[in-house]
Amino acid sequence: MTTDTKPAQRPVQSSTRQLIVGGGMVVAVLVGVFWAMGRSSWDSFGAILIAPILVLLTVPLAIRSARRDDDPGLVRIVMLGLAAKFAGSLLRYYVVYDTYGGTADASTYHQLGTQLAHSIRAGHFAVPNAPVGTQFIVVLTGLVYAVIGSTKLGGFVLFAWLGFLGQYLFYRAFRLAFPEGDMRRYAKLVFFLPSEVFWPSSLGKEAWMTLMLGMFAFGAAKLLSRRRGAFLWMVLGLWGAGAVRPHVALIAVAALAVVYPFRRAQKDRPPNPVRKAVGLTVMIVLAVVALQKSSSFLGVQNLDPQNVTKVLKTTATQTSLGGSQFTPSIATNPVHFPAAFVTVLFRPFPQEGHNLQARLAALEGVFLILVILASWGRMKKLPGYALRNSYLLFCVVYVLAFVFAFSSIGNFGILVRERVQEIPFFLAPLCLPSLPKGEAKTPTVAARMAA
């Protein structure tokens, strides 16, 4: 009797706790609504009305994931991740408008988006002049403001939620394509790593790119795991990423095109060369489109090696300005690649941080280095896992291509913000399965006995 009733009670108790977590967040936000009424303008009050709706949309998502993965604790992680995202959005808002006095891209998006929203309500669609990529975010902001009204903090909160959905899709991709991996570690890292909490949490490109890359990663996981619906997720993700940063979209599709031919066949099904050829053809077409858009975006006729080198050197010159500049190690020479890898992923170092944001970024870099050192027993098995798991190999190839493309940035402020597009992929190799107790120590003990 005991063994029959306990399993049945666990999901009920877990669901109750899940609803309490989600409901508690809603109540907290509603309390803020009553507090804010009469104290603030729609600029801030709009966010307090939007936040509960986003929470209510997230609770079922978290519960469904927990049930699918048979992990009730996942609800707590997801909902706390959303809370951290909202907190990051408030902090980002404070930094933009209080610390920097509104001198940030988010202010431009808000201003132009407000103008566009007014024109939409007036019955015409007059898109303000803006560079490629920036114009897309302006149009997106205008469409949102036309519905919810012009609210700076509300825009921050809504875009933070979009970034959160991207982080969630990265987790689902890892869970789907690499089920033997350390799911809890990946979830905690992708939801709570400070750079992922802070940068993709405001009105701007970072949140949108996190969502689009998350969609593409989820589609890639489906494709490499032979699941339906892969190309729909991939095409939507590439379209959204290509509209803002086509060169990053090119990195993603190129990495997948490199890995796709090595996708392992299922044990219960013989290889289908026709299907593989069709899939590879589709990815080549997508890569060509992304290549053309990237060439136009970067202002060159084509991305041959000579033009790529020219673009990297120009980027190094243009970004090596301001108080956070440094001399980059451009990865055009293989000898420079290790230094470029360390720079793109981990710098600034603690002694290189000259303000609070730089010091916090340095602490995160040190933390990631410590995670690698503490996981060295797992990391030694990365080559074997990457050869057996196509999604893991895709993440590795993406990281290496990203390092090459962004090694020319010579400003820590820009680099720290840009690499949020790479971190979710980089976290996958850090979350290999944990070693059985005693396995990592066995070689050392044996060596001592032999001596």
C-alpha positions in Angstrom: 0.0 0.0 0.0 2.8 2.4 0.9 4.7 1.9 -2.3 1.5 2.5 -4.3 0.4 5.7 -2.7 3.6 7.7 -2.5 4.3 8.0 -6.2 0.7 9.2 -6.7 1.0 11.8 -3.9 4.3 13.3 -5.1 3.0 15.0 -8.3 0.1 16.5 -6.4 2.3 17.9 -3.7 4.8 19.1 -6.3 2.0 20.8 -8.4 0.8 22.6 -5.2 4.3 23.9 -4.5 4.7 25.0 -8.1 1.4 27.0 -8.0 2.5 28.5 -4.7 5.7 29.7 -6.2 4.1 31.2 -9.2 1.1 32.6 -7.3 3.5 34.1 -4.7 5.3 36.0 -7.4 2.0 37.2 -8.9 0.8 38.4 -5.4 4.1 40.2 -4.9 3.7 42.0 -8.2 0.1 42.9 -7.5 1.1 44.4 -4.1 3.5 46.5 -6.1 0.6 47.6 -8.4 -1.4 49.0 -5.4 1.7 50.6 -4.0 2.5 52.2 -7.3 -1.0 53.6 -8.1 -0.8 57.3 -7.7 2.9 57.3 -7.1 4.3 56.9 -10.7 3.5 57.6 -14.3 2.4 55.1 -17.0 6.1 55.0 -17.8 6.7 52.8 -14.7 3.2 51.8 -13.9 2.8 50.0 -17.2 5.6 47.6 -16.2 3.8 46.7 -13.0 0.7 45.8 -15.0 2.6 43.8 -17.6 4.7 41.8 -15.2 1.9 39.7 -13.7 0.7 38.7 -17.2 4.2 37.5 -18.1 4.4 35.6 -14.8 1.0 33.9 -15.5 2.3 32.9 -19.0 5.5 31.4 -17.5 4.0 29.3 -14.7 2.4 26.7 -17.0 5.6 26.6 -19.0 7.6 25.8 -15.9 5.1 23.1 -14.7 5.0 21.4 -18.1 8.8 21.3 -18.3 9.0 19.8 -14.8 6.4 17.1 -15.6 8.1 16.3 -18.9 11.5 16.0 -17.2 10.1 14.3 -14.1 11.9 17.0 -12.0 9.5 19.0 -9.7 12.5 21.1 -8.6 12.8 22.5 -12.1 9.7 24.7 -11.5 11.5 26.5 -8.7 14.6 27.0 -10.9 12.6 28.4 -13.8 10.4 30.7 -11.7 13.4 32.0 -9.8 15.2 32.5 -13.1 12.3 34.7 -14.2 12.5 36.6 -10.9 16.2 37.1 -11.5 15.5 38.3 -15.0 13.0 40.9 -13.8 15.5 42.0 -11.1 18.1 42.3 -13.9 15.8 44.4 -15.9 15.2 46.8 -13.1 19.0 47.0 -12.5 19.6 47.6 -16.2 16.9 50.3 -16.2 18.6 52.0 -13.2 22.1 51.9 -14.9 20.8 53.3 -18.2 18.7 56.1 -16.9 20.2 56.9 -13.5 23.9 56.1 -13.9 24.3 57.0 -17.6 21.5 59.6 -17.8 19.8 57.8 -20.7 22.8 57.8 -23.0 22.3 54.2 -24.2 20.8 52.4 -27.2 17.6 51.6 -25.2 16.8 55.4 -25.1 16.9 55.6 -28.8 14.7 52.5 -29.3 12.2 54.0 -26.8 12.1 57.4 -28.4 11.8 56.2 -32.0 9.5 53.4 -31.0 7.2 55.9 -29.3 7.1 58.0 -32.5 6.3 54.9 -34.6 3.5 53.9 -32.2 1.9 57.4 -32.5 2.0 57.1 -36.3 0.5 53.6 -36.2 -2.4 54.8 -34.1 -2.8 57.7 -36.5 -3.3 55.2 -39.3 0.0 55.3 -41.1 3.3 53.4 -40.8 6.1 55.8 -41.0 9.3 54.0 -40.0 12.0 56.3 -38.6 15.4 56.3 -40.4 17.8 54.0 -38.6 20.7 51.6 -39.5 19.9 48.0 -40.4 19.4 46.0 -37.2 18.6 49.1 -35.2 15.6 49.8 -37.4 14.2 46.3 -36.8 14.3 46.8 -33.0 12.6 50.3 -33.5 9.8 48.7 -35.5 9.4 45.9 -32.9 9.3 48.5 -30.1 6.8 50.6 -32.0 4.5 47.7 -32.6 4.6 46.8 -28.9 4.0 50.4 -27.8 1.1 50.7 -30.2 -0.6 47.9 -28.1 0.6 48.5 -24.5 1.4 52.2 -24.7 4.7 54.0 -24.4 6.3 52.7 -21.2 10.1 52.6 -20.8 10.2 50.3 -17.8 7.4 48.2 -19.4 9.5 47.8 -22.5 12.5 46.7 -20.4 10.4 44.1 -18.6 8.8 42.7 -21.8 12.2 42.4 -23.6 13.7 40.8 -20.4 10.9 38.2 -20.7 11.8 37.6 -24.3 15.4 37.1 -23.3 14.2 34.7 -20.6 12.3 32.7 -23.1 15.5 32.4 -25.1 17.4 31.1 -22.1 14.5 28.6 -21.5 14.8 27.4 -25.1 18.5 26.9 -24.7 17.8 24.7 -21.7 15.2 22.7 -23.6 17.6 22.2 -26.5 20.3 20.9 -24.1 17.8 18.6 -22.4 16.5 17.3 -25.7 19.8 16.7 -27.5 22.0 15.8 -24.6 19.8 14.0 -22.1 22.8 12.4 -20.3 24.2 15.8 -19.5 24.0 17.6 -16.1 20.6 19.3 -16.5 20.5 21.0 -13.1 23.9 22.5 -13.6 23.1 23.8 -17.1 19.7 25.2 -15.9 21.3 27.1 -13.0 24.1 28.5 -15.2 22.0 29.6 -18.1 19.3 31.2 -15.8 21.5 32.8 -13.1 24.9 33.6 -14.7 25.1 37.4 -14.0 25.8 38.4 -17.7 22.8 36.4 -18.8 20.6 38.0 -16.1 21.8 41.6 -16.8 22.6 42.2 -20.5 19.6 40.6 -22.3 17.2 42.3 -19.9 16.5 45.6 -21.5 14.9 47.2 -24.5 17.4 46.3 -27.2 19.2 43.8 -29.4 20.7 41.5 -26.7 17.3 40.2 -25.5 16.0 39.7 -29.0 19.2 37.9 -30.1 19.0 35.6 -27.0 15.5 34.6 -28.0 16.3 34.1 -31.6 19.5 32.1 -30.9 17.6 30.0 -28.4 15.0 29.2 -31.1 17.7 28.3 -33.5 19.4 26.1 -30.9 16.2 24.4 -30.1 15.6 23.7 -33.8 19.1 22.4 -34.1 18.6 20.1 -31.2 15.4 18.8 -32.8 17.2 18.3 -36.2 20.2 16.5 -34.7 17.9 14.4 -32.5 15.7 13.6 -35.5 12.6 15.3 -34.1 9.8 16.9 -36.1 9.5 20.7 -36.4 13.2 21.4 -36.5 13.3 23.6 -39.6 10.5 25.8 -38.5 12.3 26.7 -35.3 15.6 27.1 -37.2 14.2 29.4 -40.0 12.3 31.6 -37.5 15.4 31.9 -35.3 17.6 32.7 -38.3 15.2 35.2 -39.7 15.0 37.1 -36.4 18.7 37.0 -35.8 19.5 37.9 -39.4 17.3 41.0 -39.1 19.4 42.3 -36.3 22.9 40.8 -36.5 23.2 38.7 -39.7 26.9 37.9 -39.0 25.8 36.0 -35.8 23.1 34.2 -37.7 25.8 33.2 -40.2 27.9 31.8 -37.4 25.0 29.7 -36.1 23.9 28.2 -39.5 27.6 27.6 -40.6 28.3 25.8 -37.3 25.3 23.6 -37.8 26.1 22.9 -41.5 29.6 21.7 -40.5 28.2 19.3 -37.9 25.1 18.0 -39.7 26.9 15.5 -42.0 28.3 13.8 -38.9 24.9 13.3 -37.3 24.7 9.8 -36.0 22.1 7.4 -37.4 19.4 6.0 -35.1 19.9 2.5 -33.9 16.5 1.3 -35.0 16.6 3.0 -38.4 19.0 2.7 -41.3 20.7 5.8 -42.6 18.7 7.8 -45.2 21.1 9.5 -47.5 18.4 11.3 -49.4 17.0 12.9 -46.3 20.5 13.9 -45.2 21.2 15.4 -48.6 18.0 17.4 -48.5 18.7 18.7 -45.0 22.3 19.7 -45.9 21.0 21.5 -49.0 18.5 23.5 -47.0 21.3 24.5 -44.5 23.6 25.5 -47.4 20.8 27.7 -48.8 20.3 29.3 -45.4 24.0 29.8 -45.0 24.2 31.5 -48.4 21.4 33.9 -47.6 23.0 34.7 -44.2 26.3 35.2 -46.0 24.8 37.7 -48.4 23.1 39.6 -45.6 26.3 39.6 -43.5 28.3 41.0 -46.5 25.8 43.8 -46.9 25.7 44.4 -43.1 29.5 44.6 -42.9 29.8 46.8 -46.0 31.8 44.4 -48.2 31.0 42.7 -51.5 31.8 39.2 -50.2 33.3 37.6 -47.2 36.5 36.1 -48.8 39.6 35.7 -46.5 41.0 39.1 -47.6 37.8 41.0 -46.8 37.3 39.1 -43.5 40.8 40.1 -42.4 40.0 43.7 -43.4 36.8 43.8 -41.5 38.4 42.3 -38.3 41.2 44.9 -38.4 38.7 47.7 -39.0 36.6 46.5 -36.1 39.7 46.4 -33.9 40.5 50.0 -34.8 36.9 51.3 -34.3 36.4 49.5 -30.9 39.7 50.3 -29.4 38.4 53.6 -28.0 37.1 54.8 -24.7 38.0 53.9 -21.1 37.7 50.2 -21.6 39.9 49.8 -24.7 42.6 47.1 -25.0 44.7 45.6 -27.7 42.9 42.6 -29.0 44.5 39.4 -30.2 42.9 38.9 -33.6 42.5 35.2 -34.4 43.4 35.4 -38.1 46.7 33.6 -37.2 46.3 30.2 -35.4 49.1 31.2 -33.1 46.9 34.0 -31.8 43.8 31.8 -31.3 44.5 30.6 -27.7 44.9 34.2 -26.6 41.8 35.2 -28.5 39.8 32.4 -26.9 40.8 33.5 -23.4 40.0 37.1 -24.2 36.6 36.6 -25.8 35.4 34.1 -23.1 37.0 35.3 -19.8 38.4 38.9 -20.0 38.6 41.4 -18.4 40.7 39.9 -15.7 40.2 41.4 -12.2 43.2 43.8 -12.5 41.7 45.1 -15.8 38.4 46.2 -14.3 38.3 50.0 -13.9 34.6 50.3 -12.9 31.9 48.3 -11.1 30.5 46.7 -14.3 34.0 45.6 -15.5 34.9 44.2 -12.0 31.7 42.2 -12.0 32.4 40.9 -15.5 35.9 40.0 -14.3 34.4 38.0 -11.3 32.2 36.1 -13.7 35.2 35.2 -15.9 37.1 34.0 -12.8 34.0 32.0 -11.8 33.8 30.2 -15.2 37.5 29.4 -15.1 37.0 27.9 -11.6 34.0 25.9 -12.9 36.3 24.5 -15.7 39.0 23.6 -13.2 36.6 22.0 -10.8 35.1 20.0 -13.7 38.4 19.0 -15.2 37.5 15.3 -14.7 34.4 15.8 -16.9 36.1 18.2 -19.3 38.8 15.6 -20.2 35.9 13.5 -21.8 34.7 16.4 -24.0 36.3 15.1 -27.2 34.7 11.7 -26.8 31.3 13.2 -26.0 31.5 15.7 -28.8 32.2 12.9 -31.3 29.2 10.9 -30.1 26.8 13.8 -29.6 26.2 16.1 -32.6 24.5 18.9 -30.5 27.5 19.1 -28.2 29.8 19.3 -31.3 27.6 22.0 -32.7 28.0 24.1 -29.5 31.8 23.6 -29.7 32.0 24.7 -33.3 29.8 27.7 -32.7 32.0 28.8 -29.8 35.2 28.5 -31.9 33.6 30.4 -34.8 32.3 33.1 -32.4 35.8 33.5 -30.9 37.2 34.0 -34.4 34.6 36.5 -35.4 34.6 38.6 -32.2 38.3 38.4 -31.4 38.8 41.8 -33.1 36.8 43.7 -30.5 39.1 46.0 -28.6 36.7 47.3 -25.9 35.8 45.3 -22.8 32.4 47.0 -22.5 31.4 46.0 -26.0 32.9 42.5 -25.7 31.1 41.7 -22.4 27.8 42.7 -23.9 28.3 40.8 -27.2 29.4 37.5 -25.7 26.0 36.9 -24.2 25.3 35.5 -27.7 28.0 32.9 -27.1 27.7 32.0 -23.4 24.7 29.6 -23.6 26.6 27.5 -26.2 29.8 27.6 -24.1 27.9 26.3 -21.1 27.0 23.0 -22.8 30.5 21.5 -22.6 30.7 22.6 -18.9 27.7 20.4 -18.1 28.9 17.0 -19.1 27.7 14.1 -16.9 29.3 14.0 -13.5 31.9 11.3 -12.9 31.1 8.4 -10.6 32.6 8.7 -7.1 36.2 7.7 -7.1 36.6 7.6 -10.9 38.6 10.8 -11.1 40.9 9.7 -8.3 41.7 6.2 -9.6 44.6 7.1 -12.0 46.3 9.0 -9.2 46.0 6.2 -6.7 47.2 3.6 -9.2 50.2 5.8 -10.1 51.2 6.0 -6.5 50.9 2.3 -6.0 53.0 1.6 -9.1 55.7 4.0 -7.7 
